[in-house]
Amino acid sequence: MSGQSGFEATPIGLDLGTMEITLDENSVNDRATIVQWAARELIDKLRIAPPGLTISQHPRMKYEKFSDLRASIWAKSEHEFLKPVKVGSKIFIRGKVVDKYIKRDRNYVVTEFETTDESGEVIMRSRETGIHVE
């Protein structure tokens, strides 16, 4: 990296890759329990997964891309839920770096994630800002 930190060397537009996930019944139920989702009948009767089920995968995608990243402190996030997703569906999360800046001597990285279903329809969009700690 020629003396640059990972933050300095990170280009705007950097592709964070694509993650494929199958929302099996166990993972959906585990996540619903963790977030204490009250609308269990949507899972049990309609087979609809809780919205935002995959948000916990976004940091994992960043850690896989940035080998020097020790911590990413969540500073801000915005999520747009566009379509419900069925239990058992296969989904795809794509991420990229859209901005970076320094504020109060802290390195901030802004990422966007788009989650699509098997047919390619967008089910969720996220924009997240995190403090990049090397």
VMD Tcl script that builds the backbone (N, CA, C; Angstrom):
set m [mol new atoms 402]
animate dup $m
set s [atomselect $m all]
$s set {name element resname resid chain x y z} {
  {N N MET 1 A 0.815 -1.213 0.000}
  {CA C MET 1 A 0.000 0.000 0.000}
  {C C MET 1 A 0.845 1.257 0.000}
  {N N SER 2 A 2.130 1.121 -0.161}
  {CA C SER 2 A 3.040 2.248 -0.315}
  {C C SER 2 A 2.905 3.298 0.783}
  {N N GLY 3 A 2.864 2.877 2.037}
  {CA C GLY 3 A 2.843 3.810 3.144}
  {C C GLY 3 A 1.485 4.392 3.483}
  {N N GLN 4 A 0.493 4.149 2.682}
  {CA C GLN 4 A -0.844 4.658 2.966}
  {C C GLN 4 A -1.567 3.709 3.915}
  {N N SER 5 A -2.408 4.295 4.753}
  {CA C SER 5 A -3.266 3.457 5.588}
  {C C SER 5 A -4.341 2.842 4.701}
  {N N GLY 6 A -5.025 1.838 5.236}
  {CA C GLY 6 A -6.123 1.237 4.489}
  {C C GLY 6 A -7.192 2.254 4.159}
  {N N PHE 7 A -7.465 3.154 5.090}
  {CA C PHE 7 A -8.467 4.198 4.856}
  {C C PHE 7 A -8.043 5.083 3.695}
  {N N GLU 8 A -6.789 5.541 3.721}
  {CA C GLU 8 A -6.299 6.429 2.660}
  {C C GLU 8 A -6.300 5.747 1.300}
  {N N ALA 9 A -6.013 4.450 1.286}
  {CA C ALA 9 A -5.915 3.714 0.025}
  {C C ALA 9 A -7.272 3.248 -0.499}
  {N N THR 10 A -8.307 3.378 0.294}
  {CA C THR 10 A -9.627 2.904 -0.123}
  {C C THR 10 A -10.245 3.855 -1.141}
  {N N PRO 11 A -10.498 3.384 -2.350}
  {CA C PRO 11 A -11.096 4.267 -3.355}
  {C C PRO 11 A -12.616 4.355 -3.202}
  {N N ILE 12 A -13.157 5.525 -3.500}
  {CA C ILE 12 A -14.605 5.667 -3.591}
  {C C ILE 12 A -15.050 4.776 -4.756}
  {N N GLY 13 A -16.101 4.028 -4.554}
  {CA C GLY 13 A -16.579 3.114 -5.579}
  {C C GLY 13 A -16.077 1.693 -5.394}
  {N N LEU 14 A -15.247 1.465 -4.364}
  {CA C LEU 14 A -14.723 0.124 -4.120}
  {C C LEU 14 A -15.864 -0.874 -3.943}
  {N N ASP 15 A -15.819 -1.941 -4.710}
  {CA C ASP 15 A -16.828 -2.999 -4.649}
  {C C ASP 15 A -16.532 -3.892 -3.445}
  {N N LEU 16 A -17.514 -4.050 -2.566}
  {CA C LEU 16 A -17.360 -4.918 -1.401}
  {C C LEU 16 A -17.769 -6.353 -1.703}
  {N N GLY 17 A -18.176 -6.600 -2.908}
  {CA C GLY 17 A -18.538 -7.953 -3.299}
  {C C GLY 17 A -20.014 -8.242 -3.117}
  {N N THR 18 A -20.341 -9.490 -3.320}
  {CA C THR 18 A -21.720 -9.967 -3.215}
  {C C THR 18 A -21.760 -11.144 -2.255}
  {N N MET 19 A -22.742 -11.137 -1.390}
  {CA C MET 19 A -22.953 -12.241 -0.463}
  {C C MET 19 A -24.290 -12.885 -0.802}
  {N N GLU 20 A -24.293 -14.202 -0.899}
  {CA C GLU 20 A -25.511 -14.957 -1.170}
  {C C GLU 20 A -25.945 -15.650 0.119}
  {N N ILE 21 A -27.215 -15.520 0.451}
  {CA C ILE 21 A -27.745 -16.115 1.680}
  {C C ILE 21 A -29.078 -16.780 1.373}
  {N N THR 22 A -29.271 -17.961 1.936}
  {CA C THR 22 A -30.582 -18.597 1.896}
  {C C THR 22 A -31.212 -18.400 3.268}
  {N N LEU 23 A -32.368 -17.797 3.298}
  {CA C LEU 23 A -33.047 -17.499 4.560}
  {C C LEU 23 A -33.806 -18.737 5.035}
  {N N ASP 24 A -33.037 -19.707 5.558}
  {CA C ASP 24 A -33.664 -20.930 6.036}
  {C C ASP 24 A -34.422 -20.660 7.337}
  {N N GLU 25 A -35.289 -21.568 7.681}
  {CA C GLU 25 A -36.179 -21.392 8.826}
  {C C GLU 25 A -35.418 -21.175 10.134}
  {N N ASN 26 A -34.325 -21.907 10.351}
  {CA C ASN 26 A -33.559 -21.761 11.594}
  {C C ASN 26 A -32.938 -20.376 11.730}
  {N N SER 27 A -32.303 -19.869 10.651}
  {CA C SER 27 A -31.668 -18.551 10.738}
  {C C SER 27 A -32.703 -17.449 10.913}
  {N N VAL 28 A -33.856 -17.588 10.253}
  {CA C VAL 28 A -34.922 -16.589 10.404}
  {C C VAL 28 A -35.451 -16.601 11.836}
  {N N ASN 29 A -35.712 -17.782 12.374}
  {CA C ASN 29 A -36.209 -17.877 13.753}
  {C C ASN 29 A -35.184 -17.383 14.767}
  {N N ASP 30 A -33.906 -17.721 14.560}
  {CA C ASP 30 A -32.856 -17.251 15.473}
  {C C ASP 30 A -32.784 -15.734 15.482}
  {N N ARG 31 A -32.810 -15.125 14.302}
  {CA C ARG 31 A -32.712 -13.662 14.207}
  {C C ARG 31 A -33.956 -12.993 14.797}
  {N N ALA 32 A -35.122 -13.562 14.567}
  {CA C ALA 32 A -36.356 -13.007 15.133}
  {C C ALA 32 A -36.312 -13.042 16.657}
  {N N THR 33 A -35.729 -14.079 17.212}
  {CA C THR 33 A -35.582 -14.180 18.671}
  {C C THR 33 A -34.607 -13.128 19.190}
  {N N ILE 34 A -33.481 -12.965 18.500}
  {CA C ILE 34 A -32.464 -11.993 18.927}
  {C C ILE 34 A -33.040 -10.578 18.958}
  {N N VAL 35 A -33.790 -10.208 17.923}
  {CA C VAL 35 A -34.335 -8.846 17.849}
  {C C VAL 35 A -35.688 -8.720 18.543}
  {N N GLN 36 A -36.148 -9.812 19.130}
  {CA C GLN 36 A -37.410 -9.843 19.866}
  {C C GLN 36 A -38.576 -9.373 18.998}
  {N N TRP 37 A -38.634 -9.919 17.800}
  {CA C TRP 37 A -39.664 -9.546 16.842}
  {C C TRP 37 A -41.002 -10.080 17.307}
  {N N ALA 38 A -41.954 -9.208 17.515}
  {CA C ALA 38 A -43.246 -9.575 18.108}
  {C C ALA 38 A -44.224 -10.201 17.117}
  {N N ALA 39 A -44.055 -9.947 15.835}
  {CA C ALA 39 A -45.020 -10.416 14.836}
  {C C ALA 39 A -44.679 -11.829 14.355}
  {N N ARG 40 A -44.587 -12.764 15.282}
  {CA C ARG 40 A -44.208 -14.143 14.959}
  {C C ARG 40 A -45.171 -14.812 13.985}
  {N N GLU 41 A -46.424 -14.378 13.978}
  {CA C GLU 41 A -47.385 -15.008 13.066}
  {C C GLU 41 A -47.019 -14.772 11.606}
  {N N LEU 42 A -46.282 -13.693 11.313}
  {CA C LEU 42 A -45.837 -13.462 9.935}
  {C C LEU 42 A -44.851 -14.548 9.496}
  {N N ILE 43 A -44.016 -14.976 10.421}
  {CA C ILE 43 A -43.081 -16.066 10.112}
  {C C ILE 43 A -43.838 -17.390 10.049}
  {N N ASP 44 A -44.618 -17.667 11.076}
  {CA C ASP 44 A -45.260 -18.977 11.212}
  {C C ASP 44 A -46.359 -19.222 10.185}
  {N N LYS 45 A -47.199 -18.232 9.928}
  {CA C LYS 45 A -48.344 -18.438 9.038}
  {C C LYS 45 A -48.087 -17.978 7.602}
  {N N LEU 46 A -47.508 -16.791 7.442}
  {CA C LEU 46 A -47.311 -16.236 6.101}
  {C C LEU 46 A -45.926 -16.524 5.518}
  {N N ARG 47 A -45.015 -17.046 6.377}
  {CA C ARG 47 A -43.645 -17.386 5.961}
  {C C ARG 47 A -42.874 -16.163 5.479}
  {N N ILE 48 A -43.103 -15.010 6.142}
  {CA C ILE 48 A -42.410 -13.756 5.828}
  {C C ILE 48 A -41.289 -13.549 6.849}
  {N N ALA 49 A -40.089 -13.239 6.366}
  {CA C ALA 49 A -38.951 -12.982 7.252}
  {C C ALA 49 A -39.028 -11.556 7.786}
  {N N PRO 50 A -38.496 -11.315 8.989}
  {CA C PRO 50 A -38.482 -9.954 9.533}
  {C C PRO 50 A -37.686 -9.011 8.632}
  {N N PRO 51 A -38.131 -7.778 8.466}
  {CA C PRO 51 A -37.355 -6.826 7.659}
  {C C PRO 51 A -36.017 -6.555 8.336}
  {N N GLY 52 A -35.015 -6.327 7.532}
  {CA C GLY 52 A -33.703 -6.009 8.090}
  {C C GLY 52 A -32.939 -7.208 8.588}
  {N N LEU 53 A -33.429 -8.392 8.284}
  {CA C LEU 53 A -32.807 -9.619 8.756}
  {C C LEU 53 A -31.332 -9.707 8.365}
  {N N THR 54 A -30.971 -9.130 7.235}
  {CA C THR 54 A -29.609 -9.280 6.706}
  {C C THR 54 A -28.666 -8.128 7.056}
  {N N ILE 55 A -29.149 -7.133 7.760}
  {CA C ILE 55 A -28.303 -5.970 8.073}
  {C C ILE 55 A -27.050 -6.388 8.841}
  {N N SER 56 A -27.155 -7.429 9.637}
  {CA C SER 56 A -26.000 -7.886 10.409}
  {C C SER 56 A -24.881 -8.432 9.517}
  {N N GLN 57 A -25.158 -8.683 8.253}
  {CA C GLN 57 A -24.132 -9.180 7.326}
  {C C GLN 57 A -23.270 -8.055 6.747}
  {N N HIS 58 A -23.746 -6.825 6.809}
  {CA C HIS 58 A -23.003 -5.706 6.212}
  {C C HIS 58 A -21.615 -5.534 6.830}
  {N N PRO 59 A -21.473 -5.524 8.161}
  {CA C PRO 59 A -20.119 -5.408 8.721}
  {C C PRO 59 A -19.220 -6.573 8.299}
  {N N ARG 60 A -19.784 -7.752 8.205}
  {CA C ARG 60 A -19.002 -8.920 7.787}
  {C C ARG 60 A -18.404 -8.687 6.396}
  {N N MET 61 A -19.172 -8.078 5.509}
  {CA C MET 61 A -18.676 -7.804 4.161}
  {C C MET 61 A -17.522 -6.804 4.206}
  {N N LYS 62 A -17.618 -5.816 5.106}
  {CA C LYS 62 A -16.530 -4.837 5.234}
  {C C LYS 62 A -15.267 -5.491 5.790}
  {N N TYR 63 A -15.412 -6.324 6.810}
  {CA C TYR 63 A -14.245 -6.985 7.406}
  {C C TYR 63 A -13.557 -7.920 6.421}
  {N N GLU 64 A -14.329 -8.555 5.553}
  {CA C GLU 64 A -13.725 -9.428 4.545}
  {C C GLU 64 A -12.921 -8.629 3.532}
  {N N LYS 65 A -13.318 -7.398 3.254}
  {CA C LYS 65 A -12.644 -6.573 2.254}
  {C C LYS 65 A -11.438 -5.827 2.836}
  {N N PHE 66 A -11.556 -5.371 4.088}
  {CA C PHE 66 A -10.500 -4.565 4.713}
  {C C PHE 66 A -9.746 -5.403 5.736}
  {N N SER 67 A -8.607 -5.948 5.335}
  {CA C SER 67 A -7.844 -6.820 6.233}
  {C C SER 67 A -7.251 -6.070 7.427}
  {N N ASP 68 A -7.067 -4.760 7.293}
  {CA C ASP 68 A -6.472 -3.973 8.384}
  {C C ASP 68 A -7.530 -3.380 9.326}
  {N N LEU 69 A -8.781 -3.634 9.094}
  {CA C LEU 69 A -9.864 -3.054 9.890}
  {C C LEU 69 A -9.978 -3.779 11.228}
  {N N ARG 70 A -9.741 -3.034 12.319}
  {CA C ARG 70 A -9.869 -3.614 13.660}
  {C C ARG 70 A -11.268 -3.436 14.200}
  {N N ALA 71 A -11.884 -2.311 13.861}
  {CA C ALA 71 A -13.241 -2.032 14.328}
  {C C ALA 71 A -13.912 -1.085 13.344}
  {N N SER 72 A -15.211 -1.223 13.247}
  {CA C SER 72 A -16.016 -0.299 12.475}
  {C C SER 72 A -17.177 0.099 13.370}
  {N N ILE 73 A -17.094 1.288 13.895}
  {CA C ILE 73 A -18.093 1.756 14.855}
  {C C ILE 73 A -19.249 2.366 14.078}
  {N N TRP 74 A -20.430 1.832 14.276}
  {CA C TRP 74 A -21.607 2.263 13.539}
  {C C TRP 74 A -21.971 3.674 13.971}
  {N N ALA 75 A -21.908 4.623 13.052}
  {CA C ALA 75 A -22.198 6.019 13.370}
  {C C ALA 75 A -23.600 6.424 12.918}
  {N N LYS 76 A -24.046 5.869 11.796}
  {CA C LYS 76 A -25.333 6.287 11.238}
  {C C LYS 76 A -25.764 5.261 10.196}
  {N N SER 77 A -27.061 5.048 10.093}
  {CA C SER 77 A -27.545 4.168 9.033}
  {C C SER 77 A -28.958 4.552 8.617}
  {N N GLU 78 A -29.251 4.278 7.368}
  {CA C GLU 78 A -30.584 4.497 6.803}
  {C C GLU 78 A -30.925 3.243 6.016}
  {N N HIS 79 A -32.152 2.747 6.198}
  {CA C HIS 79 A -32.569 1.534 5.511}
  {C C HIS 79 A -33.926 1.767 4.869}
  {N N GLU 80 A -34.067 1.273 3.662}
  {CA C GLU 80 A -35.324 1.382 2.921}
  {C C GLU 80 A -35.787 -0.046 2.606}
  {N N PHE 81 A -36.923 -0.419 3.171}
  {CA C PHE 81 A -37.471 -1.756 2.974}
  {C C PHE 81 A -38.540 -1.674 1.880}
  {N N LEU 82 A -38.313 -2.372 0.775}
  {CA C LEU 82 A -39.157 -2.234 -0.404}
  {C C LEU 82 A -40.109 -3.392 -0.647}
  {N N LYS 83 A -39.743 -4.567 -0.180}
  {CA C LYS 83 A -40.544 -5.750 -0.491}
  {C C LYS 83 A -40.304 -6.802 0.585}
  {N N PRO 84 A -41.371 -7.476 1.034}
  {CA C PRO 84 A -41.162 -8.559 2.002}
  {C C PRO 84 A -40.454 -9.736 1.338}
  {N N VAL 85 A -39.796 -10.529 2.148}
  {CA C VAL 85 A -39.078 -11.687 1.622}
  {C C VAL 85 A -39.564 -12.939 2.357}
  {N N LYS 86 A -39.735 -13.993 1.615}
  {CA C LYS 86 A -40.254 -15.250 2.162}
  {C C LYS 86 A -39.143 -16.082 2.806}
  {N N VAL 87 A -39.507 -16.775 3.872}
  {CA C VAL 87 A -38.612 -17.753 4.479}
  {C C VAL 87 A -38.285 -18.793 3.409}
  {N N GLY 88 A -37.020 -19.165 3.312}
  {CA C GLY 88 A -36.574 -20.127 2.303}
  {C C GLY 88 A -36.037 -19.484 1.044}
  {N N SER 89 A -36.197 -18.169 0.912}
  {CA C SER 89 A -35.713 -17.463 -0.279}
  {C C SER 89 A -34.195 -17.354 -0.278}
  {N N LYS 90 A -33.658 -17.261 -1.480}
  {CA C LYS 90 A -32.241 -16.964 -1.653}
  {C C LYS 90 A -32.144 -15.484 -1.967}
  {N N ILE 91 A -31.273 -14.778 -1.257}
  {CA C ILE 91 A -31.098 -13.348 -1.490}
  {C C ILE 91 A -29.626 -13.046 -1.743}
  {N N PHE 92 A -29.390 -11.866 -2.300}
  {CA C PHE 92 A -28.038 -11.437 -2.633}
  {C C PHE 92 A -27.832 -10.024 -2.092}
  {N N ILE 93 A -26.731 -9.812 -1.385}
  {CA C ILE 93 A -26.387 -8.489 -0.864}
  {C C ILE 93 A -25.150 -8.009 -1.617}
  {N N ARG 94 A -25.242 -6.819 -2.193}
  {CA C ARG 94 A -24.103 -6.213 -2.891}
  {C C ARG 94 A -23.748 -4.921 -2.178}
  {N N GLY 95 A -22.449 -4.701 -1.977}
  {CA C GLY 95 A -22.026 -3.506 -1.268}
  {C C GLY 95 A -20.930 -2.759 -1.992}
  {N N LYS 96 A -20.843 -1.452 -1.687}
  {CA C LYS 96 A -19.752 -0.637 -2.243}
  {C C LYS 96 A -19.505 0.564 -1.343}
  {N N VAL 97 A -18.295 1.089 -1.422}
  {CA C VAL 97 A -17.920 2.303 -0.709}
  {C C VAL 97 A -18.359 3.486 -1.565}
  {N N VAL 98 A -19.138 4.399 -0.987}
  {CA C VAL 98 A -19.642 5.533 -1.767}
  {C C VAL 98 A -19.052 6.869 -1.323}
  {N N ASP 99 A -18.414 6.897 -0.162}
  {CA C ASP 99 A -17.812 8.144 0.313}
  {C C ASP 99 A -16.881 7.816 1.474}
  {N N LYS 100 A -15.984 8.724 1.755}
  {CA C LYS 100 A -15.133 8.648 2.942}
  {C C LYS 100 A -14.717 10.066 3.287}
  {N N TYR 101 A -14.539 10.305 4.577}
  {CA C TYR 101 A -14.155 11.647 5.011}
  {C C TYR 101 A -13.560 11.573 6.415}
  {N N ILE 102 A -12.893 12.644 6.795}
  {CA C ILE 102 A -12.316 12.758 8.131}
  {C C ILE 102 A -13.055 13.863 8.865}
  {N N LYS 103 A -13.485 13.569 10.071}
  {CA C LYS 103 A -14.191 14.543 10.899}
  {C C LYS 103 A -13.734 14.336 12.344}
  {N N ARG 104 A -13.305 15.398 12.984}
  {CA C ARG 104 A -12.793 15.341 14.358}
  {C C ARG 104 A -11.735 14.246 14.513}
  {N N ASP 105 A -10.815 14.215 13.561}
  {CA C ASP 105 A -9.701 13.258 13.551}
  {C C ASP 105 A -10.127 11.798 13.498}
  {N N ARG 106 A -11.317 11.540 12.998}
  {CA C ARG 106 A -11.791 10.162 12.829}
  {C C ARG 106 A -12.050 9.903 11.351}
  {N N ASN 107 A -11.726 8.692 10.927}
  {CA C ASN 107 A -11.924 8.283 9.537}
  {C C ASN 107 A -13.306 7.656 9.382}
  {N N TYR 108 A -14.126 8.249 8.531}
  {CA C TYR 108 A -15.474 7.744 8.280}
  {C C TYR 108 A -15.536 7.140 6.882}
  {N N VAL 109 A -16.196 5.984 6.792}
  {CA C VAL 109 A -16.429 5.335 5.504}
  {C C VAL 109 A -17.938 5.155 5.349}
  {N N VAL 110 A -18.451 5.584 4.199}
  {CA C VAL 110 A -19.882 5.459 3.897}
  {C C VAL 110 A -20.045 4.337 2.872}
  {N N THR 111 A -20.898 3.382 3.199}
  {CA C THR 111 A -21.139 2.253 2.309}
  {C C THR 111 A -22.623 2.171 1.971}
  {N N GLU 112 A -22.890 1.624 0.805}
  {CA C GLU 112 A -24.273 1.358 0.412}
  {C C GLU 112 A -24.396 -0.125 0.098}
  {N N PHE 113 A -25.530 -0.690 0.496}
  {CA C PHE 113 A -25.820 -2.092 0.256}
  {C C PHE 113 A -27.184 -2.202 -0.395}
  {N N GLU 114 A -27.280 -3.104 -1.348}
  {CA C GLU 114 A -28.559 -3.376 -1.994}
  {C C GLU 114 A -28.806 -4.878 -1.899}
  {N N THR 115 A -29.971 -5.240 -1.402}
  {CA C THR 115 A -30.343 -6.643 -1.252}
  {C C THR 115 A -31.426 -6.961 -2.279}
  {N N THR 116 A -31.185 -8.013 -3.047}
  {CA C THR 116 A -32.145 -8.429 -4.073}
  {C C THR 116 A -32.583 -9.870 -3.812}
  {N N ASP 117 A -33.739 -10.205 -4.350}
  {CA C ASP 117 A -34.212 -11.586 -4.242}
  {C C ASP 117 A -33.738 -12.382 -5.461}
  {N N GLU 118 A -34.172 -13.633 -5.551}
  {CA C GLU 118 A -33.741 -14.524 -6.635}
  {C C GLU 118 A -34.101 -14.006 -8.018}
  {N N SER 119 A -35.175 -13.241 -8.106}
  {CA C SER 119 A -35.589 -12.720 -9.410}
  {C C SER 119 A -34.906 -11.404 -9.765}
  {N N GLY 120 A -34.074 -10.887 -8.856}
  {CA C GLY 120 A -33.362 -9.642 -9.110}
  {C C GLY 120 A -34.078 -8.398 -8.621}
  {N N GLU 121 A -35.262 -8.568 -8.021}
  {CA C GLU 121 A -35.988 -7.414 -7.488}
  {C C GLU 121 A -35.324 -6.924 -6.209}
  {N N VAL 122 A -35.211 -5.614 -6.078}
  {CA C VAL 122 A -34.603 -5.021 -4.880}
  {C C VAL 122 A -35.593 -5.134 -3.728}
  {N N ILE 123 A -35.130 -5.695 -2.617}
  {CA C ILE 123 A -35.994 -5.820 -1.446}
  {C C ILE 123 A -35.585 -4.863 -0.329}
  {N N MET 124 A -34.324 -4.391 -0.372}
  {CA C MET 124 A -33.869 -3.460 0.661}
  {C C MET 124 A -32.648 -2.691 0.156}
  {N N ARG 125 A -32.569 -1.427 0.557}
  {CA C ARG 125 A -31.386 -0.591 0.317}
  {C C ARG 125 A -30.927 -0.034 1.652}
  {N N SER 126 A -29.614 0.030 1.823}
  {CA C SER 126 A -29.051 0.566 3.061}
  {C C SER 126 A -27.901 1.504 2.745}
  {N N ARG 127 A -27.785 2.530 3.552}
  {CA C ARG 127 A -26.638 3.454 3.482}
  {C C ARG 127 A -26.126 3.575 4.910}
  {N N GLU 128 A -24.864 3.219 5.116}
  {CA C GLU 128 A -24.309 3.158 6.467}
  {C C GLU 128 A -22.996 3.925 6.553}
  {N N THR 129 A -22.848 4.656 7.629}
  {CA C THR 129 A -21.627 5.387 7.903}
  {C C THR 129 A -20.990 4.794 9.149}
  {N N GLY 130 A -19.720 4.464 9.037}
  {CA C GLY 130 A -19.011 3.887 10.171}
  {C C GLY 130 A -17.657 4.525 10.348}
  {N N ILE 131 A -17.186 4.549 11.582}
  {CA C ILE 131 A -15.831 5.018 11.877}
  {C C ILE 131 A -14.888 3.861 11.625}
  {N N HIS 132 A -13.930 4.087 10.765}
  {CA C HIS 132 A -12.973 3.070 10.316}
  {C C HIS 132 A -11.759 3.104 11.250}
  {N N VAL 133 A -11.581 2.069 12.052}
  {CA C VAL 133 A -10.474 2.016 13.018}
  {C C VAL 133 A -9.486 0.938 12.581}
  {N N GLU 134 A -8.249 1.363 12.313}
  {CA C GLU 134 A -7.202 0.402 11.894}
  {C C GLU 134 A -6.312 0.062 13.057}
}
mol reanalyze $m
mol bondsrecalc $m
mol representation Tube
mol addrep $m
